[in-house]
Amino acid sequence: MHITRRKTRQIQVGSLKIGGGAPISVQSMTIPHPRDVVGTLEQIHRLEEAGCELIRVAVPDMEAADALPKIKAQMNVPLIADIHFDHRLALKAAEVVDCVRINPGNIGPWWKTEEVIKAVNDNGIPLRVGVNGGSLEKPLLDKYGYPTAEALAESALNAVHALEDVGFTNMKVSLKASDVHMAIDAYWLFAQQSNCPLHIGITEAGTAATGAVKSAVGLGWLLSQGIGDTLRVSLAADPVEEVKVGFEILKSLELRHRGVNVIACPTCGRVEIDVVKMANELEHRLGHIKNPITVSVLGCVVNGIGEGKEADIGIAGGQGVGIVFKKGKLYKRVPSEELMDTLIEEVEAMAKEQDAESPAGSALEPSPSMLPHEEMSLVSPRPSSREIPVLPLK
Ligand code: SF4
């Protein structure tokens, strides 16, 4: 499957480009109240270590806004302030952070948004307009009766058009719902009518397993249609898990090629090694490798090498002695207890070789294929939300 990405306007969030063909970035959000600077930074540094490219911090009150300079000074990736209700928090945060997120459904009258626009403009940073199924404006709830994809898309389009009318275009947009159908439909509807870069996500997706599945289904569909410039997987779990799942979704669609891709057999009665333990250990011990290397762990040699043909390197268990293979060919035999260390050494050597061959990670990302927004078919009249998924793939 070839994915043609929708061409959006590009914005700059700190050092990171979003939209306009830039690699789809993975972001997450910290859990502690920012007054806990140490706890917030501990989480931020773990997120950075996991590859998180943008970090959002909730700013619920002025105490949180006051803590932002200390947090920002000790982190390396761009920082986004998440503001609801009180636009004065956005004005304060804009002096420090790389992007401010506001929700048009709860920020209040238009003059407050105008003050926020002035603040982000004065500080040269973009805005994220984040609409949410749980906090739609009253007129839209009155019009549609309850949150719908159409209401979400209309809310976001209203906000974008109002901002564009006063000459402000330095923004990205999110339209979040916890219902996968609604989120997909809302993003799809919006994407037909605006070239704003999109932050995609399924909000309140659930626990680590159910949230990962819902996010993979929802974000996978959108990404396969070329929709999405940055994403967050929202999990009721350690935010580091959000980053891991986000990259796995992008890697599975070959939209990002970051890091080791561990594949493991499901095991069966022929298994000779502890595949589950080894695969988990591999993910952990190879987390520092940024190069796109596929590593396979297979339980036995019977079908092992054949099943691991797609891998760059892998191991297959045997009775006392296992094998290491490269590109589906036997490389060497190793005592079972040495399999893991040998594999890790070989992967690290492979990564070094790749680094020597291609400068500064230039081989790590696929070059984007883009479709200008103008060439995307406009839908008129809009299909009902349940008709949307049957539209032909691009
Ligand atoms: S590689 Fe071996 S152990 Fe794993 S599923 Fe295949 S046959 Fe079973």
Residues whose N, C-alpha, C, O or C-beta is under 5 A from the ligand:
A	BS01	SF4	C265 P266 T267 C268 R270 V271 L298 G299 C300 N303 G304
